[in-house]
Structure formats: structure tokens, C-alpha cells
Amino acid sequence: MNTNQTQALTGMVVVLSALVLLVLPSLIGAAHDRRVDRQIREAQEAGERQERERTQKSSSRSTVPSTATWYAEGRRSKKLVSS
């Protein structure tokens, strides 16, 4: 290897090293942003799952008392009034 080839190789290594040093922080930042975005998305999905589970426990139908309940309430009120 002669002097010109050695200088060319050294120059290429220096340029590639400078390129890596300039690009590396942005790649690290992009990876960090993706990780944070994934964590936020997972937290939102977990919150939505908990909300769905909490709302599914209660019935979606309106709570209308049955005939037996109306009858029992009527008898109780009569007992309270008469005493």
C-alpha cells in the first residue's frame, strides 16, 4: 500500500467516523421516542381495558323493580302507616 492509498483510507475512516458521530444521537433519540410512545400507548390501552371492565360489571339494562318488589314495598309502607 502506497502513501496515497493510506491517506485515502485514513480520510475515508475519518469521514465515516464523523458521519457516525453526527447520526448516532438522532438514532438514539428516535429509539427513545419510540419507546416512550409505546409505553404511553400501552398505558392508554390498559386504562381503556380497566374502564371497560368497570362499566361491564354494571348492567346495561335499566333497573326496573319486579312485581314482587312493588308488592313488598307496598306492604311495608302499609305497616309503617298503620303503626
mmCIF file of the N, C-alpha and C atoms, coordinates in Angstrom:
data_MODEL
# 
_entry.id   MODEL 
# 
loop_
_atom_site.group_PDB 
_atom_site.id 
_atom_site.type_symbol 
_atom_site.label_atom_id 
_atom_site.label_alt_id 
_atom_site.label_comp_id 
_atom_site.label_asym_id 
_atom_site.label_entity_id 
_atom_site.label_seq_id 
_atom_site.pdbx_PDB_ins_code 
_atom_site.Cartn_x 
_atom_site.Cartn_y 
_atom_site.Cartn_z 
_atom_site.occupancy 
_atom_site.B_iso_or_equiv 
_atom_site.pdbx_formal_charge 
_atom_site.auth_seq_id 
_atom_site.auth_comp_id 
_atom_site.auth_asym_id 
_atom_site.auth_atom_id 
_atom_site.pdbx_PDB_model_num 
ATOM 1   N N  . MET A 1 1  ? 0.844    -1.157 0.000  1.00 0.00 ? 1  MET A N  1 
ATOM 2   C CA . MET A 1 1  ? 0.000    0.000  0.000  1.00 0.00 ? 1  MET A CA 1 
ATOM 3   C C  . MET A 1 1  ? 0.902    1.238  0.000  1.00 0.00 ? 1  MET A C  1 
ATOM 4   N N  . ASN A 1 2  ? 0.631    2.124  -0.938 1.00 0.00 ? 2  ASN A N  1 
ATOM 5   C CA . ASN A 1 2  ? 1.472    3.312  -1.005 1.00 0.00 ? 2  ASN A CA 1 
ATOM 6   C C  . ASN A 1 2  ? 0.856    4.453  -0.180 1.00 0.00 ? 2  ASN A C  1 
ATOM 7   N N  . THR A 1 3  ? 1.495    5.577  -0.189 1.00 0.00 ? 3  THR A N  1 
ATOM 8   C CA . THR A 1 3  ? 1.102    6.714  0.657  1.00 0.00 ? 3  THR A CA 1 
ATOM 9   C C  . THR A 1 3  ? -0.271   7.258  0.266  1.00 0.00 ? 3  THR A C  1 
ATOM 10  N N  . ASN A 1 4  ? -0.551   7.315  -1.001 1.00 0.00 ? 4  ASN A N  1 
ATOM 11  C CA . ASN A 1 4  ? -1.849   7.855  -1.452 1.00 0.00 ? 4  ASN A CA 1 
ATOM 12  C C  . ASN A 1 4  ? -3.004   6.965  -0.986 1.00 0.00 ? 4  ASN A C  1 
ATOM 13  N N  . GLN A 1 5  ? -2.811   5.684  -1.075 1.00 0.00 ? 5  GLN A N  1 
ATOM 14  C CA . GLN A 1 5  ? -3.869   4.760  -0.629 1.00 0.00 ? 5  GLN A CA 1 
ATOM 15  C C  . GLN A 1 5  ? -4.073   4.849  0.886  1.00 0.00 ? 5  GLN A C  1 
ATOM 16  N N  . THR A 1 6  ? -3.001   4.983  1.616  1.00 0.00 ? 6  THR A N  1 
ATOM 17  C CA . THR A 1 6  ? -3.098   5.093  3.071  1.00 0.00 ? 6  THR A CA 1 
ATOM 18  C C  . THR A 1 6  ? -3.832   6.377  3.456  1.00 0.00 ? 6  THR A C  1 
ATOM 19  N N  . GLN A 1 7  ? -3.500   7.474  2.797  1.00 0.00 ? 7  GLN A N  1 
ATOM 20  C CA . GLN A 1 7  ? -4.176   8.747  3.081  1.00 0.00 ? 7  GLN A CA 1 
ATOM 21  C C  . GLN A 1 7  ? -5.661   8.668  2.708  1.00 0.00 ? 7  GLN A C  1 
ATOM 22  N N  . ALA A 1 8  ? -5.959   8.007  1.597  1.00 0.00 ? 8  ALA A N  1 
ATOM 23  C CA . ALA A 1 8  ? -7.359   7.861  1.192  1.00 0.00 ? 8  ALA A CA 1 
ATOM 24  C C  . ALA A 1 8  ? -8.129   7.022  2.203  1.00 0.00 ? 8  ALA A C  1 
ATOM 25  N N  . LEU A 1 9  ? -7.525   5.950  2.656  1.00 0.00 ? 9  LEU A N  1 
ATOM 26  C CA . LEU A 1 9  ? -8.165   5.102  3.658  1.00 0.00 ? 9  LEU A CA 1 
ATOM 27  C C  . LEU A 1 9  ? -8.367   5.863  4.972  1.00 0.00 ? 9  LEU A C  1 
ATOM 28  N N  . THR A 1 10 ? -7.368   6.596  5.391  1.00 0.00 ? 10 THR A N  1 
ATOM 29  C CA . THR A 1 10 ? -7.471   7.390  6.622  1.00 0.00 ? 10 THR A CA 1 
ATOM 30  C C  . THR A 1 10 ? -8.567   8.448  6.475  1.00 0.00 ? 10 THR A C  1 
ATOM 31  N N  . GLY A 1 11 ? -8.610   9.098  5.356  1.00 0.00 ? 11 GLY A N  1 
ATOM 32  C CA . GLY A 1 11 ? -9.646   10.114 5.110  1.00 0.00 ? 11 GLY A CA 1 
ATOM 33  C C  . GLY A 1 11 ? -11.036  9.506  5.118  1.00 0.00 ? 11 GLY A C  1 
ATOM 34  N N  . MET A 1 12 ? -11.183  8.334  4.515  1.00 0.00 ? 12 MET A N  1 
ATOM 35  C CA . MET A 1 12 ? -12.482  7.666  4.484  1.00 0.00 ? 12 MET A CA 1 
ATOM 36  C C  . MET A 1 12 ? -12.916  7.259  5.889  1.00 0.00 ? 12 MET A C  1 
ATOM 37  N N  . VAL A 1 13 ? -11.987  6.762  6.684  1.00 0.00 ? 13 VAL A N  1 
ATOM 38  C CA . VAL A 1 13 ? -12.312  6.368  8.058  1.00 0.00 ? 13 VAL A CA 1 
ATOM 39  C C  . VAL A 1 13 ? -12.717  7.594  8.870  1.00 0.00 ? 13 VAL A C  1 
ATOM 40  N N  . VAL A 1 14 ? -12.023  8.706  8.698  1.00 0.00 ? 14 VAL A N  1 
ATOM 41  C CA . VAL A 1 14 ? -12.359  9.938  9.422  1.00 0.00 ? 14 VAL A CA 1 
ATOM 42  C C  . VAL A 1 14 ? -13.740  10.437 9.013  1.00 0.00 ? 14 VAL A C  1 
ATOM 43  N N  . VAL A 1 15 ? -14.049  10.428 7.734  1.00 0.00 ? 15 VAL A N  1 
ATOM 44  C CA . VAL A 1 15 ? -15.359  10.900 7.262  1.00 0.00 ? 15 VAL A CA 1 
ATOM 45  C C  . VAL A 1 15 ? -16.471  9.989  7.776  1.00 0.00 ? 15 VAL A C  1 
ATOM 46  N N  . LEU A 1 16 ? -16.278  8.685  7.714  1.00 0.00 ? 16 LEU A N  1 
ATOM 47  C CA . LEU A 1 16 ? -17.293  7.755  8.211  1.00 0.00 ? 16 LEU A CA 1 
ATOM 48  C C  . LEU A 1 16 ? -17.471  7.884  9.724  1.00 0.00 ? 16 LEU A C  1 
ATOM 49  N N  . SER A 1 17 ? -16.374  8.109  10.445 1.00 0.00 ? 17 SER A N  1 
ATOM 50  C CA . SER A 1 17 ? -16.464  8.304  11.891 1.00 0.00 ? 17 SER A CA 1 
ATOM 51  C C  . SER A 1 17 ? -17.248  9.577  12.221 1.00 0.00 ? 17 SER A C  1 
ATOM 52  N N  . ALA A 1 18 ? -16.985  10.644 11.475 1.00 0.00 ? 18 ALA A N  1 
ATOM 53  C CA . ALA A 1 18 ? -17.715  11.893 11.688 1.00 0.00 ? 18 ALA A CA 1 
ATOM 54  C C  . ALA A 1 18 ? -19.203  11.700 11.383 1.00 0.00 ? 18 ALA A C  1 
ATOM 55  N N  . LEU A 1 19 ? -19.494  10.956 10.330 1.00 0.00 ? 19 LEU A N  1 
ATOM 56  C CA . LEU A 1 19 ? -20.888  10.687 9.972  1.00 0.00 ? 19 LEU A CA 1 
ATOM 57  C C  . LEU A 1 19 ? -21.592  9.902  11.082 1.00 0.00 ? 19 LEU A C  1 
ATOM 58  N N  . VAL A 1 20 ? -20.923  8.901  11.607 1.00 0.00 ? 20 VAL A N  1 
ATOM 59  C CA . VAL A 1 20 ? -21.497  8.101  12.693 1.00 0.00 ? 20 VAL A CA 1 
ATOM 60  C C  . VAL A 1 20 ? -21.725  8.977  13.921 1.00 0.00 ? 20 VAL A C  1 
ATOM 61  N N  . LEU A 1 21 ? -20.759  9.831  14.250 1.00 0.00 ? 21 LEU A N  1 
ATOM 62  C CA . LEU A 1 21 ? -20.900  10.708 15.421 1.00 0.00 ? 21 LEU A CA 1 
ATOM 63  C C  . LEU A 1 21 ? -22.043  11.713 15.242 1.00 0.00 ? 21 LEU A C  1 
ATOM 64  N N  . LEU A 1 22 ? -22.319  12.122 14.011 1.00 0.00 ? 22 LEU A N  1 
ATOM 65  C CA . LEU A 1 22 ? -23.413  13.062 13.770 1.00 0.00 ? 22 LEU A CA 1 
ATOM 66  C C  . LEU A 1 22 ? -24.775  12.372 13.753 1.00 0.00 ? 22 LEU A C  1 
ATOM 67  N N  . VAL A 1 23 ? -24.832  11.146 13.243 1.00 0.00 ? 23 VAL A N  1 
ATOM 68  C CA . VAL A 1 23 ? -26.105  10.445 13.086 1.00 0.00 ? 23 VAL A CA 1 
ATOM 69  C C  . VAL A 1 23 ? -26.504  9.688  14.353 1.00 0.00 ? 23 VAL A C  1 
ATOM 70  N N  . LEU A 1 24 ? -25.546  9.233  15.126 1.00 0.00 ? 24 LEU A N  1 
ATOM 71  C CA . LEU A 1 24 ? -25.822  8.411  16.296 1.00 0.00 ? 24 LEU A CA 1 
ATOM 72  C C  . LEU A 1 24 ? -26.768  9.070  17.313 1.00 0.00 ? 24 LEU A C  1 
ATOM 73  N N  . PRO A 1 25 ? -26.589  10.330 17.679 1.00 0.00 ? 25 PRO A N  1 
ATOM 74  C CA . PRO A 1 25 ? -27.523  10.939 18.643 1.00 0.00 ? 25 PRO A CA 1 
ATOM 75  C C  . PRO A 1 25 ? -28.970  10.989 18.139 1.00 0.00 ? 25 PRO A C  1 
ATOM 76  N N  . SER A 1 26 ? -29.149  11.240 16.863 1.00 0.00 ? 26 SER A N  1 
ATOM 77  C CA . SER A 1 26 ? -30.519  11.281 16.343 1.00 0.00 ? 26 SER A CA 1 
ATOM 78  C C  . SER A 1 26 ? -31.141  9.889  16.331 1.00 0.00 ? 26 SER A C  1 
ATOM 79  N N  . LEU A 1 27 ? -30.345  8.859  16.045 1.00 0.00 ? 27 LEU A N  1 
ATOM 80  C CA . LEU A 1 27 ? -30.870  7.495  16.084 1.00 0.00 ? 27 LEU A CA 1 
ATOM 81  C C  . LEU A 1 27 ? -31.233  7.093  17.512 1.00 0.00 ? 27 LEU A C  1 
ATOM 82  N N  . ILE A 1 28 ? -30.400  7.470  18.468 1.00 0.00 ? 28 ILE A N  1 
ATOM 83  C CA . ILE A 1 28 ? -30.704  7.176  19.869 1.00 0.00 ? 28 ILE A CA 1 
ATOM 84  C C  . ILE A 1 28 ? -31.973  7.908  20.294 1.00 0.00 ? 28 ILE A C  1 
ATOM 85  N N  . GLY A 1 29 ? -32.116  9.167  19.894 1.00 0.00 ? 29 GLY A N  1 
ATOM 86  C CA . GLY A 1 29 ? -33.320  9.943  20.226 1.00 0.00 ? 29 GLY A CA 1 
ATOM 87  C C  . GLY A 1 29 ? -34.574  9.355  19.608 1.00 0.00 ? 29 GLY A C  1 
ATOM 88  N N  . ALA A 1 30 ? -34.466  8.903  18.366 1.00 0.00 ? 30 ALA A N  1 
ATOM 89  C CA . ALA A 1 30 ? -35.626  8.299  17.709 1.00 0.00 ? 30 ALA A CA 1 
ATOM 90  C C  . ALA A 1 30 ? -36.028  7.008  18.405 1.00 0.00 ? 30 ALA A C  1 
ATOM 91  N N  . ALA A 1 31 ? -35.041  6.207  18.807 1.00 0.00 ? 31 ALA A N  1 
ATOM 92  C CA . ALA A 1 31 ? -35.349  4.967  19.524 1.00 0.00 ? 31 ALA A CA 1 
ATOM 93  C C  . ALA A 1 31 ? -35.997  5.278  20.878 1.00 0.00 ? 31 ALA A C  1 
ATOM 94  N N  . HIS A 1 32 ? -35.516  6.299  21.548 1.00 0.00 ? 32 HIS A N  1 
ATOM 95  C CA . HIS A 1 32 ? -36.097  6.699  22.842 1.00 0.00 ? 32 HIS A CA 1 
ATOM 96  C C  . HIS A 1 32 ? -37.539  7.162  22.663 1.00 0.00 ? 32 HIS A C  1 
ATOM 97  N N  . ASP A 1 33 ? -37.795  7.970  21.633 1.00 0.00 ? 33 ASP A N  1 
ATOM 98  C CA . ASP A 1 33 ? -39.154  8.451  21.369 1.00 0.00 ? 33 ASP A CA 1 
ATOM 99  C C  . ASP A 1 33 ? -40.104  7.294  21.075 1.00 0.00 ? 33 ASP A C  1 
ATOM 100 N N  . ARG A 1 34 ? -39.639  6.325  20.303 1.00 0.00 ? 34 ARG A N  1 
ATOM 101 C CA . ARG A 1 34 ? -40.489  5.166  20.003 1.00 0.00 ? 34 ARG A CA 1 
ATOM 102 C C  . ARG A 1 34 ? -40.821  4.387  21.259 1.00 0.00 ? 34 ARG A C  1 
ATOM 103 N N  . ARG A 1 35 ? -39.834  4.247  22.156 1.00 0.00 ? 35 ARG A N  1 
ATOM 104 C CA . ARG A 1 35 ? -40.075  3.512  23.398 1.00 0.00 ? 35 ARG A CA 1 
ATOM 105 C C  . ARG A 1 35 ? -41.085  4.253  24.274 1.00 0.00 ? 35 ARG A C  1 
ATOM 106 N N  . VAL A 1 36 ? -40.940  5.575  24.371 1.00 0.00 ? 36 VAL A N  1 
ATOM 107 C CA . VAL A 1 36 ? -41.870  6.367  25.167 1.00 0.00 ? 36 VAL A CA 1 
ATOM 108 C C  . VAL A 1 36 ? -43.272  6.309  24.561 1.00 0.00 ? 36 VAL A C  1 
ATOM 109 N N  . ASP A 1 37 ? -43.368  6.417  23.246 1.00 0.00 ? 37 ASP A N  1 
ATOM 110 C CA . ASP A 1 37 ? -44.666  6.320  22.584 1.00 0.00 ? 37 ASP A CA 1 
ATOM 111 C C  . ASP A 1 37 ? -45.328  4.971  22.845 1.00 0.00 ? 37 ASP A C  1 
ATOM 112 N N  . ARG A 1 38 ? -44.538  3.901  22.811 1.00 0.00 ? 38 ARG A N  1 
ATOM 113 C CA . ARG A 1 38 ? -45.079  2.570  23.072 1.00 0.00 ? 38 ARG A CA 1 
ATOM 114 C C  . ARG A 1 38 ? -45.574  2.462  24.512 1.00 0.00 ? 38 ARG A C  1 
ATOM 115 N N  . GLN A 1 39 ? -44.826  3.026  25.456 1.00 0.00 ? 39 GLN A N  1 
ATOM 116 C CA . GLN A 1 39 ? -45.243  2.983  26.854 1.00 0.00 ? 39 GLN A CA 1 
ATOM 117 C C  . GLN A 1 39 ? -46.527  3.776  27.065 1.00 0.00 ? 39 GLN A C  1 
ATOM 118 N N  . ILE A 1 40 ? -46.643  4.923  26.426 1.00 0.00 ? 40 ILE A N  1 
ATOM 119 C CA . ILE A 1 40 ? -47.866  5.731  26.543 1.00 0.00 ? 40 ILE A CA 1 
ATOM 120 C C  . ILE A 1 40 ? -49.047  4.977  25.949 1.00 0.00 ? 40 ILE A C  1 
ATOM 121 N N  . ARG A 1 41 ? -48.848  4.372  24.776 1.00 0.00 ? 41 ARG A N  1 
ATOM 122 C CA . ARG A 1 41 ? -49.929  3.627  24.132 1.00 0.00 ? 41 ARG A CA 1 
ATOM 123 C C  . ARG A 1 41 ? -50.376  2.453  25.005 1.00 0.00 ? 41 ARG A C  1 
ATOM 124 N N  . GLU A 1 42 ? -49.415  1.728  25.593 1.00 0.00 ? 42 GLU A N  1 
ATOM 125 C CA . GLU A 1 42 ? -49.761  0.601  26.460 1.00 0.00 ? 42 GLU A CA 1 
ATOM 126 C C  . GLU A 1 42 ? -50.517  1.071  27.697 1.00 0.00 ? 42 GLU A C  1 
ATOM 127 N N  . ALA A 1 43 ? -50.116  2.211  28.250 1.00 0.00 ? 43 ALA A N  1 
ATOM 128 C CA . ALA A 1 43 ? -50.808  2.743  29.428 1.00 0.00 ? 43 ALA A CA 1 
ATOM 129 C C  . ALA A 1 43 ? -52.230  3.159  29.075 1.00 0.00 ? 43 ALA A C  1 
ATOM 130 N N  . GLN A 1 44 ? -52.418  3.776  27.907 1.00 0.00 ? 44 GLN A N  1 
ATOM 131 C CA . GLN A 1 44 ? -53.765  4.167  27.488 1.00 0.00 ? 44 GLN A CA 1 
ATOM 132 C C  . GLN A 1 44 ? -54.631  2.940  27.256 1.00 0.00 ? 44 GLN A C  1 
ATOM 133 N N  . GLU A 1 45 ? -54.077  1.910  26.621 1.00 0.00 ? 45 GLU A N  1 
ATOM 134 C CA . GLU A 1 45 ? -54.852  0.692  26.379 1.00 0.00 ? 45 GLU A CA 1 
ATOM 135 C C  . GLU A 1 45 ? -55.217  0.011  27.690 1.00 0.00 ? 45 GLU A C  1 
ATOM 136 N N  . ALA A 1 46 ? -54.298  0.017  28.650 1.00 0.00 ? 46 ALA A N  1 
ATOM 137 C CA . ALA A 1 46 ? -54.593  -0.574 29.953 1.00 0.00 ? 46 ALA A CA 1 
ATOM 138 C C  . ALA A 1 46 ? -55.702  0.215  30.655 1.00 0.00 ? 46 ALA A C  1 
ATOM 139 N N  . GLY A 1 47 ? -55.663  1.533  30.549 1.00 0.00 ? 47 GLY A N  1 
ATOM 140 C CA . GLY A 1 47 ? -56.714  2.358  31.134 1.00 0.00 ? 47 GLY A CA 1 
ATOM 141 C C  . GLY A 1 47 ? -58.065  2.109  30.480 1.00 0.00 ? 47 GLY A C  1 
ATOM 142 N N  . GLU A 1 48 ? -58.057  1.952  29.163 1.00 0.00 ? 48 GLU A N  1 
ATOM 143 C CA . GLU A 1 48 ? -59.308  1.666  28.459 1.00 0.00 ? 48 GLU A CA 1 
ATOM 144 C C  . GLU A 1 48 ? -59.855  0.291  28.841 1.00 0.00 ? 48 GLU A C  1 
ATOM 145 N N  . ARG A 1 49 ? -58.958  -0.690 29.008 1.00 0.00 ? 49 ARG A N  1 
ATOM 146 C CA . ARG A 1 49 ? -59.407  -2.023 29.430 1.00 0.00 ? 49 ARG A CA 1 
ATOM 147 C C  . ARG A 1 49 ? -60.025  -1.959 30.820 1.00 0.00 ? 49 ARG A C  1 
ATOM 148 N N  . GLN A 1 50 ? -59.393  -1.228 31.729 1.00 0.00 ? 50 GLN A N  1 
ATOM 149 C CA . GLN A 1 50 ? -59.941  -1.110 33.079 1.00 0.00 ? 50 GLN A CA 1 
ATOM 150 C C  . GLN A 1 50 ? -61.292  -0.402 33.048 1.00 0.00 ? 50 GLN A C  1 
ATOM 151 N N  . GLU A 1 51 ? -61.413  0.606  32.215 1.00 0.00 ? 51 GLU A N  1 
ATOM 152 C CA . GLU A 1 51 ? -62.688  1.335  32.105 1.00 0.00 ? 51 GLU A CA 1 
ATOM 153 C C  . GLU A 1 51 ? -63.777  0.417  31.565 1.00 0.00 ? 51 GLU A C  1 
ATOM 154 N N  . ARG A 1 52 ? -63.441  -0.394 30.548 1.00 0.00 ? 52 ARG A N  1 
ATOM 155 C CA . ARG A 1 52 ? -64.428  -1.322 30.001 1.00 0.00 ? 52 ARG A CA 1 
ATOM 156 C C  . ARG A 1 52 ? -64.834  -2.355 31.042 1.00 0.00 ? 52 ARG A C  1 
ATOM 157 N N  . GLU A 1 53 ? -63.855  -2.866 31.791 1.00 0.00 ? 53 GLU A N  1 
ATOM 158 C CA . GLU A 1 53 ? -64.173  -3.861 32.813 1.00 0.00 ? 53 GLU A CA 1 
ATOM 159 C C  . GLU A 1 53 ? -65.064  -3.255 33.892 1.00 0.00 ? 53 GLU A C  1 
ATOM 160 N N  . ARG A 1 54 ? -64.800  -2.012 34.256 1.00 0.00 ? 54 ARG A N  1 
ATOM 161 C CA . ARG A 1 54 ? -65.597  -1.369 35.291 1.00 0.00 ? 54 ARG A CA 1 
ATOM 162 C C  . ARG A 1 54 ? -67.023  -1.119 34.792 1.00 0.00 ? 54 ARG A C  1 
ATOM 163 N N  . THR A 1 55 ? -67.190  -0.725 33.540 1.00 0.00 ? 55 THR A N  1 
ATOM 164 C CA . THR A 1 55 ? -68.528  -0.456 33.019 1.00 0.00 ? 55 THR A CA 1 
ATOM 165 C C  . THR A 1 55 ? -69.270  -1.740 32.705 1.00 0.00 ? 55 THR A C  1 
ATOM 166 N N  . GLN A 1 56 ? -68.570  -2.834 32.430 1.00 0.00 ? 56 GLN A N  1 
ATOM 167 C CA . GLN A 1 56 ? -69.245  -4.087 32.117 1.00 0.00 ? 56 GLN A CA 1 
ATOM 168 C C  . GLN A 1 56 ? -69.817  -4.747 33.361 1.00 0.00 ? 56 GLN A C  1 
ATOM 169 N N  . LYS A 1 57 ? -69.338  -4.389 34.538 1.00 0.00 ? 57 LYS A N  1 
ATOM 170 C CA . LYS A 1 57 ? -69.842  -5.001 35.755 1.00 0.00 ? 57 LYS A CA 1 
ATOM 171 C C  . LYS A 1 57 ? -71.283  -4.595 36.012 1.00 0.00 ? 57 LYS A C  1 
ATOM 172 N N  . SER A 1 58 ? -71.618  -3.366 35.675 1.00 0.00 ? 58 SER A N  1 
ATOM 173 C CA . SER A 1 58 ? -72.995  -2.946 35.878 1.00 0.00 ? 58 SER A CA 1 
ATOM 174 C C  . SER A 1 58 ? -73.829  -3.334 34.662 1.00 0.00 ? 58 SER A C  1 
ATOM 175 N N  . SER A 1 59 ? -75.089  -3.566 34.883 1.00 0.00 ? 59 SER A N  1 
ATOM 176 C CA . SER A 1 59 ? -75.961  -3.994 33.802 1.00 0.00 ? 59 SER A CA 1 
ATOM 177 C C  . SER A 1 59 ? -76.257  -2.826 32.880 1.00 0.00 ? 59 SER A C  1 
ATOM 178 N N  . SER A 1 60 ? -76.383  -3.106 31.611 1.00 0.00 ? 60 SER A N  1 
ATOM 179 C CA . SER A 1 60 ? -76.708  -2.048 30.674 1.00 0.00 ? 60 SER A CA 1 
ATOM 180 C C  . SER A 1 60 ? -78.220  -1.803 30.628 1.00 0.00 ? 60 SER A C  1 
ATOM 181 N N  . ARG A 1 61 ? -79.003  -2.733 31.181 1.00 0.00 ? 61 ARG A N  1 
ATOM 182 C CA . ARG A 1 61 ? -80.446  -2.553 31.193 1.00 0.00 ? 61 ARG A CA 1 
ATOM 183 C C  . ARG A 1 61 ? -80.836  -1.627 32.334 1.00 0.00 ? 61 ARG A C  1 
ATOM 184 N N  . SER A 1 62 ? -81.958  -0.949 32.178 1.00 0.00 ? 62 SER A N  1 
ATOM 185 C CA . SER A 1 62 ? -82.429  -0.116 33.267 1.00 0.00 ? 62 SER A CA 1 
ATOM 186 C C  . SER A 1 62 ? -82.942  -1.015 34.387 1.00 0.00 ? 62 SER A C  1 
ATOM 187 N N  . THR A 1 63 ? -82.787  -0.570 35.598 1.00 0.00 ? 63 THR A N  1 
ATOM 188 C CA . THR A 1 63 ? -83.181  -1.393 36.738 1.00 0.00 ? 63 THR A CA 1 
ATOM 189 C C  . THR A 1 63 ? -84.612  -1.049 37.128 1.00 0.00 ? 63 THR A C  1 
ATOM 190 N N  . VAL A 1 64 ? -85.535  -1.839 36.654 1.00 0.00 ? 64 VAL A N  1 
ATOM 191 C CA . VAL A 1 64 ? -86.947  -1.680 36.973 1.00 0.00 ? 64 VAL A CA 1 
ATOM 192 C C  . VAL A 1 64 ? -87.302  -2.739 38.002 1.00 0.00 ? 64 VAL A C  1 
ATOM 193 N N  . PRO A 1 65 ? -87.874  -2.341 39.133 1.00 0.00 ? 65 PRO A N  1 
ATOM 194 C CA . PRO A 1 65 ? -88.211  -3.328 40.155 1.00 0.00 ? 65 PRO A CA 1 
ATOM 195 C C  . PRO A 1 65 ? -89.248  -4.314 39.641 1.00 0.00 ? 65 PRO A C  1 
ATOM 196 N N  . SER A 1 66 ? -89.141  -5.535 40.122 1.00 0.00 ? 66 SER A N  1 
ATOM 197 C CA . SER A 1 66 ? -90.105  -6.549 39.713 1.00 0.00 ? 66 SER A CA 1 
ATOM 198 C C  . SER A 1 66 ? -91.417  -6.355 40.462 1.00 0.00 ? 66 SER A C  1 
ATOM 199 N N  . THR A 1 67 ? -92.428  -7.130 40.060 1.00 0.00 ? 67 THR A N  1 
ATOM 200 C CA . THR A 1 67 ? -93.741  -7.046 40.717 1.00 0.00 ? 67 THR A CA 1 
ATOM 201 C C  . THR A 1 67 ? -93.631  -7.427 42.182 1.00 0.00 ? 67 THR A C  1 
ATOM 202 N N  . ALA A 1 68 ? -92.835  -8.415 42.500 1.00 0.00 ? 68 ALA A N  1 
ATOM 203 C CA . ALA A 1 68 ? -92.670  -8.831 43.890 1.00 0.00 ? 68 ALA A CA 1 
ATOM 204 C C  . ALA A 1 68 ? -92.085  -7.698 44.722 1.00 0.00 ? 68 ALA A C  1 
ATOM 205 N N  . THR A 1 69 ? -91.171  -6.937 44.151 1.00 0.00 ? 69 THR A N  1 
ATOM 206 C CA . THR A 1 69 ? -90.584  -5.821 44.883 1.00 0.00 ? 69 THR A CA 1 
ATOM 207 C C  . THR A 1 69 ? -91.633  -4.756 45.149 1.00 0.00 ? 69 THR A C  1 
ATOM 208 N N  . TRP A 1 70 ? -92.476  -4.454 44.127 1.00 0.00 ? 70 TRP A N  1 
ATOM 209 C CA . TRP A 1 70 ? -93.532  -3.457 44.325 1.00 0.00 ? 70 TRP A CA 1 
ATOM 210 C C  . TRP A 1 70 ? -94.511  -3.921 45.404 1.00 0.00 ? 70 TRP A C  1 
ATOM 211 N N  . TYR A 1 71 ? -94.847  -5.193 45.392 1.00 0.00 ? 71 TYR A N  1 
ATOM 212 C CA . TYR A 1 71 ? -95.785  -5.726 46.373 1.00 0.00 ? 71 TYR A CA 1 
ATOM 213 C C  . TYR A 1 71 ? -95.191  -5.635 47.784 1.00 0.00 ? 71 TYR A C  1 
ATOM 214 N N  . ALA A 1 72 ? -93.913  -6.021 47.905 1.00 0.00 ? 72 ALA A N  1 
ATOM 215 C CA . ALA A 1 72 ? -93.269  -5.989 49.213 1.00 0.00 ? 72 ALA A CA 1 
ATOM 216 C C  . ALA A 1 72 ? -93.147  -4.563 49.718 1.00 0.00 ? 72 ALA A C  1 
ATOM 217 N N  . GLU A 1 73 ? -92.849  -3.607 48.849 1.00 0.00 ? 73 GLU A N  1 
ATOM 218 C CA . GLU A 1 73 ? -92.754  -2.210 49.284 1.00 0.00 ? 73 GLU A CA 1 
ATOM 219 C C  . GLU A 1 73 ? -94.116  -1.691 49.711 1.00 0.00 ? 73 GLU A C  1 
ATOM 220 N N  . GLY A 1 74 ? -95.147  -2.089 49.027 1.00 0.00 ? 74 GLY A N  1 
ATOM 221 C CA . GLY A 1 74 ? -96.497  -1.657 49.397 1.00 0.00 ? 74 GLY A CA 1 
ATOM 222 C C  . GLY A 1 74 ? -96.896  -2.188 50.758 1.00 0.00 ? 74 GLY A C  1 
ATOM 223 N N  . ARG A 1 75 ? -96.572  -3.411 51.038 1.00 0.00 ? 75 ARG A N  1 
ATOM 224 C CA . ARG A 1 75 ? -96.905  -3.999 52.343 1.00 0.00 ? 75 ARG A CA 1 
ATOM 225 C C  . ARG A 1 75 ? -96.101  -3.331 53.451 1.00 0.00 ? 75 ARG A C  1 
ATOM 226 N N  . ARG A 1 76 ? -94.833  -3.019 53.163 1.00 0.00 ? 76 ARG A N  1 
ATOM 227 C CA . ARG A 1 76 ? -94.025  -2.363 54.179 1.00 0.00 ? 76 ARG A CA 1 
ATOM 228 C C  . ARG A 1 76 ? -94.557  -0.971 54.498 1.00 0.00 ? 76 ARG A C  1 
ATOM 229 N N  . SER A 1 77 ? -94.940  -0.263 53.469 1.00 0.00 ? 77 SER A N  1 
ATOM 230 C CA . SER A 1 77 ? -95.435  1.099  53.700 1.00 0.00 ? 77 SER A CA 1 
ATOM 231 C C  . SER A 1 77 ? -96.754  1.055  54.470 1.00 0.00 ? 77 SER A C  1 
ATOM 232 N N  . LYS A 1 78 ? -97.600  0.062  54.232 1.00 0.00 ? 78 LYS A N  1 
ATOM 233 C CA . LYS A 1 78 ? -98.860  -0.056 54.966 1.00 0.00 ? 78 LYS A CA 1 
ATOM 234 C C  . LYS A 1 78 ? -98.599  -0.323 56.432 1.00 0.00 ? 78 LYS A C  1 
ATOM 235 N N  . LYS A 1 79 ? -97.581  -1.161 56.697 1.00 0.00 ? 79 LYS A N  1 
ATOM 236 C CA . LYS A 1 79 ? -97.253  -1.468 58.081 1.00 0.00 ? 79 LYS A CA 1 
ATOM 237 C C  . LYS A 1 79 ? -96.734  -0.222 58.795 1.00 0.00 ? 79 LYS A C  1 
ATOM 238 N N  . LEU A 1 80 ? -95.952  0.571  58.105 1.00 0.00 ? 80 LEU A N  1 
ATOM 239 C CA . LEU A 1 80 ? -95.416  1.763  58.732 1.00 0.00 ? 80 LEU A CA 1 
ATOM 240 C C  . LEU A 1 80 ? -96.517  2.791  58.992 1.00 0.00 ? 80 LEU A C  1 
ATOM 241 N N  . VAL A 1 81 ? -97.444  2.907  58.068 1.00 0.00 ? 81 VAL A N  1 
ATOM 242 C CA . VAL A 1 81 ? -98.506  3.881  58.211 1.00 0.00 ? 81 VAL A CA 1 
ATOM 243 C C  . VAL A 1 81 ? -99.450  3.480  59.328 1.00 0.00 ? 81 VAL A C  1 
ATOM 244 N N  . SER A 1 82 ? -99.792  2.199  59.429 1.00 0.00 ? 82 SER A N  1 
ATOM 245 C CA . SER A 1 82 ? -100.758 1.756  60.412 1.00 0.00 ? 82 SER A CA 1 
ATOM 246 C C  . SER A 1 82 ? -100.191 1.753  61.827 1.00 0.00 ? 82 SER A C  1 
ATOM 247 N N  . SER A 1 83 ? -98.928  1.708  61.992 1.00 0.00 ? 83 SER A N  1 
ATOM 248 C CA . SER A 1 83 ? -98.377  1.627  63.353 1.00 0.00 ? 83 SER A CA 1 
ATOM 249 C C  . SER A 1 83 ? -98.107  2.946  63.970 1.00 0.00 ? 83 SER A C  1 
# 
